[in-house]
Amino acid sequence: MATEPQSAGDKRAAAEAACAELAAVLKRAGIVLPSLGVDPVSYGYAVPRPLIELGRCNLETTHRLIAVLDRAVS
């Protein structure tokens, strides 16, 4: 497991990289979350703690996500 980046720039880059990695993994599983992105408001704090915004998805995508996660933990 990687250590948490220290600078705000490092944290932003790490959040954007993690978001892109999540999008790529989900795409390989046939899942697209259109609203997936880094929450810009989470950079507004003195010590930024970036949050990944998963957003909303339709019922079909929700069921695909459930199936993929269920297989992963089984």
Secondary structure, DSSP 4 states (H G I P E B T S, - for coil): -PPPP-SHHHHHHHHHHHHHHHHHHHHHTT---TT-EE-GGGGSSSS----EE-----HHHHHHHHHHHHHHH-
